[in-house]
Every structure is written in structure tokens, then in C-alpha cells.
Amino acid sequence: MDSLEDPVAADGEVLVDIAYASVNPLDVWIGQGSPGMAGANLPWIPGSEASGHVDGQPVIVRGGGLGFSRQGLFRDRASVPSDSVLQLPSGVDLRQVAGLAVVGITAWQALHACGSVQPDDRVVVLGASGGVGSVAVQLAKAAGATVWGQTGSDANAAVITGDGADHVVVSGAEGLATRLADFAPTLVLDPLGGAYTDAVVTSLSNRGRLVVYGTSENEQVTFNMRQMYRKAVSIFGYSGILGSPSDERQVLSMLLAMMADGALHIRLGDVLPLEEAGEAFSRILQRRAGGKLLLDPNA
Ligand SMILES: NC(=O)c1ccc[n+]([C@@H]2O[C@H](COP(=O)([O-])OP(=O)(O)OC[C@H]3O[C@@H](n4cnc5c(N)ncnc54)[C@H](OP(=O)(O)O)[C@@H]3O)[C@@H](O)[C@H]2O)c1
């Protein structure tokens, strides 16, 4: 880890004292070279969302290309675009809100903007033990839908039930279509790709919707196109990178209000010192994050 000069706020920027920086798979993918601008800006500071203080007032920070097209938030103090800062009421839990924006906005947009979730939907959330999955299960239940969560690990089943899922499917890609056949989902959220996508296209009901927002398993996907069009299945892609800042602010304010009402929580994993960012990346890659991982630059 390097020591950095204290940042200076340029026009249109503010200085944020970071309390907790959240670690996302995107930080890992950017560190591996794609997507983002890390390679052209070495040495690179990852981190696209954090909680902290501006002039002593609690805030969260996200967007503005932070940790993607410009240096990020894995540091104790950062100069950031003013419009990437959202003020919070005092007394808010800075750990809970640090990891809310990326997973919360993704889950909301996947379910509502892309998936048009309705109370009579039968929703399958793949990767339901993960950061996005946990929030997606909670939001789909809040929308009144019947929700099944998928995990590859028996050990993760209880946390998915704890988030409110009606049923947990413990299965890899093989056998998944059979396990979902009776449920016949009307809406599937897919962060995995690979053979998982093939399985869910097979199990989707007539006029089902598939929302894809990640390919943690494999970006190369093969599925039966005839099966897809004969069932009139619709496939939507969600990309946070292309999100509209004003839409996202609106969604974030709504999610913060749900959190304040106790209607939404972020399932936290460990809080690690900044020096252990590499350990956090390894845990994400090895599927042992155990909840949203945070870095504490002041530890
Ligand atoms: N499009 C966007 O804007 C956007 C925004 C946020 C996230 N994402 C993407 O969405 C995905 C999920 O993000 P997240 O924050 O929820 O990640 P996460 O917290 O690491 O959770 C993902 C879950 O998926 C399962 N999983 C991971 N790798 C897998 C593999 N190779 N095969 C099968 N299952 C696997 C794991 O569950 P089990 O171990 O319990 O099976 C893991 O808990 C990532 O690919 C991320 O890059 C995209």
C-alpha cells in the first residue's frame, strides 16, 4: 500500500473523509483489466462507493466514474464530484449504507425497470446469497412476488431464507432446470451466465422475462433459441455503467427510506483494514465473501 498526497478539491468537487469503502465484484474485474480505465491510470486506486463525512455531515459517495474511469475510494480522504455525494440524516449506520448503492440500485432496476415485477410474479433470483441477490430477494418480496433463491452451497441457504425467500434451491447449473420446472418462473434475475442461463431459459414460463446483469460463471452462453422464441421469452440486460444519475439518485433515496423503516438491510460480511483489499478480492473470487465486504481506511 502507498502513502498518497492529501487530495485537493478541484472546481465542482468536495473532500470526503471516508469511513467505509465497499468492495464489489466490479472492483475485481477492473483490477483484472476489463472494464474501466485502470490500465491507463496506474497506480490505480479501486473503489466505486463509500460512506463518510463532508464537513462532519454523513454522506454516501458513488458514481462520477469513481473507481471506474477515475481514481476510486479505497483511501482515507478523497476529492470527488459534488454530484456523486448524497447527504444522509445524522445517526445513520455508516456500515449499512456504505454497501447499499451498487447492489441496491442494481437489484431495484433489474426487478422494476427491466423486469416490471408484479405481485403475481414467480421470481427466481440466481446468486441469491450475494450482495445483489440478497437485496433482490428482499425487494421482490416487498413487491408481493413469490420468490425462490438459488445458491450453490448448502451453507448459504439459511441466509437466503432469512432475507425472506419462500424457497431456496441449492443447485449448480446441472439439474437446475429440473429443480425449477414445477415453479415455472415468470421472472428470473441472472448474474451468473454460462450454463445457468441455459437452465433458466428452459424453466421460464410462457412470456417469461430474463434479466441479465452479470456473468460471474461464464460470459459465453448457449441456449435453445427455439425454446426461447416459442415461449415468447424476453431478455433484458442491465448495465449500471449506463445508468442515469438522476434516476439512480431517486432509487437510492427510496432505498434509504426503506432502510430507515427497517424494510431493507444489507447483509454485511467482515470489515477489513485497507491493507487487506487483496484478501477481500480473493474472498469474492472464491465465493466466500459471507456478506458485503467493507474496508475501513482508519483501522
Ligand atoms: N450490471 C451491473 O451494473 C452490475 C451491478 C452489480 C453487480 N453486477 C454483477 O453481478 C454479479 C453479482 O454481484 P454481487 O455483488 O451480488 O456478487 P457477490 O456478492 O460476489 O455474489 C454473487 C453470488 O453468486 C454466486 N456465484 C459467484 N460466482 C459464481 C460462479 N462462478 N458460479 C456459480 N455461482 C457463483 C455466489 O453464490 P453461492 O456461492 O452461494 O452459490 C455468490 O454469493 C457480479 O458478476 C457483478 O459483477 C453487475
Ligand as a Chemical Component Dictionary entry (heavy atoms), coordinates in Angstrom:
data_LIG
# 
_chem_comp.id                   LIG 
_chem_comp.type                 NON-POLYMER 
_chem_comp.pdbx_formal_charge   0 
_chem_comp.three_letter_code    LIG 
# 
loop_
_chem_comp_atom.comp_id 
_chem_comp_atom.atom_id 
_chem_comp_atom.alt_atom_id 
_chem_comp_atom.type_symbol 
_chem_comp_atom.charge 
_chem_comp_atom.model_Cartn_x 
_chem_comp_atom.model_Cartn_y 
_chem_comp_atom.model_Cartn_z 
_chem_comp_atom.pdbx_ordinal 
LIG N1  N1  N 0  -24.637 -4.916  -14.447 1  
LIG C1  C1  C 0  -24.337 -4.185  -13.373 2  
LIG O1  O1  O 0  -24.420 -2.946  -13.368 3  
LIG C2  C2  C 0  -23.917 -4.898  -12.128 4  
LIG C3  C3  C 0  -24.003 -4.274  -10.873 5  
LIG C4  C4  C 0  -23.657 -5.036  -9.722  6  
LIG C5  C5  C 0  -23.169 -6.350  -9.877  7  
LIG N2  N2  N 1  -23.050 -6.868  -11.117 8  
LIG C6  C6  C 0  -22.555 -8.242  -11.319 9  
LIG O2  O2  O 0  -23.478 -9.132  -10.712 10 
LIG C7  C7  C 0  -22.764 -10.262 -10.208 11 
LIG C8  C8  C 0  -23.146 -10.424 -8.730  12 
LIG O3  O3  O 0  -22.689 -9.311  -7.986  13 
LIG P1  P1  P 0  -22.735 -9.390  -6.386  14 
LIG O4  O4  O 0  -22.252 -8.093  -5.850  15 
LIG O5  O5  O -1 -24.044 -9.910  -5.939  16 
LIG O6  O6  O 0  -21.610 -10.527 -6.150  17 
LIG P2  P2  P 0  -21.328 -11.451 -4.903  18 
LIG O7  O7  O 0  -21.728 -10.739 -3.651  19 
LIG O8  O8  O 0  -19.933 -11.930 -5.057  20 
LIG O9  O9  O 0  -22.361 -12.686 -5.045  21 
LIG C9  C9  C 0  -22.546 -13.432 -6.157  22 
LIG C10 C10 C 0  -23.088 -14.812 -5.757  23 
LIG O10 O10 O 0  -23.185 -15.589 -6.950  24 
LIG C11 C11 C 0  -22.680 -16.886 -6.731  25 
LIG N3  N3  N 0  -21.541 -17.109 -7.642  26 
LIG C12 C12 C 0  -20.429 -16.365 -7.772  27 
LIG N4  N4  N 0  -19.618 -16.896 -8.696  28 
LIG C13 C13 C 0  -20.250 -17.993 -9.157  29 
LIG C14 C14 C 0  -19.925 -18.986 -10.117 30 
LIG N5  N5  N 0  -18.764 -18.952 -10.796 31 
LIG N6  N6  N 0  -20.812 -19.966 -10.353 32 
LIG C15 C15 C 0  -21.969 -20.024 -9.668  33 
LIG N7  N7  N 0  -22.330 -19.127 -8.714  34 
LIG C16 C16 C 0  -21.468 -18.125 -8.475  35 
LIG C17 C17 C 0  -22.237 -16.995 -5.291  36 
LIG O11 O11 O 0  -23.257 -17.651 -4.547  37 
LIG P3  P3  P 0  -23.064 -19.133 -3.900  38 
LIG O12 O12 O 0  -21.614 -19.312 -3.578  39 
LIG O13 O13 O 0  -23.966 -19.064 -2.682  40 
LIG O14 O14 O 0  -23.566 -20.091 -4.928  41 
LIG C18 C18 C 0  -22.136 -15.542 -4.837  42 
LIG O15 O15 O 0  -22.521 -15.368 -3.489  43 
LIG C19 C19 C 0  -21.280 -9.988  -10.455 44 
LIG O16 O16 O 0  -20.906 -10.632 -11.642 45 
LIG C20 C20 C 0  -21.216 -8.485  -10.650 46 
LIG O17 O17 O 0  -20.124 -8.072  -11.436 47 
LIG C21 C21 C 0  -23.408 -6.185  -12.240 48 
# 
loop_
_chem_comp_bond.comp_id 
_chem_comp_bond.atom_id_1 
_chem_comp_bond.atom_id_2 
_chem_comp_bond.value_order 
_chem_comp_bond.pdbx_ordinal 
LIG N1  C1  SING 1  
LIG C1  O1  DOUB 2  
LIG C1  C2  SING 3  
LIG C2  C3  SING 4  
LIG C2  C21 DOUB 5  
LIG C3  C4  DOUB 6  
LIG C4  C5  SING 7  
LIG C5  N2  DOUB 8  
LIG N2  C6  SING 9  
LIG N2  C21 SING 10 
LIG C6  O2  SING 11 
LIG C6  C20 SING 12 
LIG O2  C7  SING 13 
LIG C7  C8  SING 14 
LIG C7  C19 SING 15 
LIG C8  O3  SING 16 
LIG O3  P1  SING 17 
LIG P1  O4  DOUB 18 
LIG P1  O5  SING 19 
LIG P1  O6  SING 20 
LIG O6  P2  SING 21 
LIG P2  O7  DOUB 22 
LIG P2  O8  SING 23 
LIG P2  O9  SING 24 
LIG O9  C9  SING 25 
LIG C9  C10 SING 26 
LIG C10 O10 SING 27 
LIG C10 C18 SING 28 
LIG O10 C11 SING 29 
LIG C11 N3  SING 30 
LIG C11 C17 SING 31 
LIG N3  C12 SING 32 
LIG N3  C16 SING 33 
LIG C12 N4  DOUB 34 
LIG N4  C13 SING 35 
LIG C13 C14 SING 36 
LIG C13 C16 DOUB 37 
LIG C14 N5  SING 38 
LIG C14 N6  DOUB 39 
LIG N6  C15 SING 40 
LIG C15 N7  DOUB 41 
LIG N7  C16 SING 42 
LIG C17 O11 SING 43 
LIG C17 C18 SING 44 
LIG O11 P3  SING 45 
LIG P3  O12 DOUB 46 
LIG P3  O13 SING 47 
LIG P3  O14 SING 48 
LIG C18 O15 SING 49 
LIG C19 O16 SING 50 
LIG C19 C20 SING 51 
LIG C20 O17 SING 52 
# 
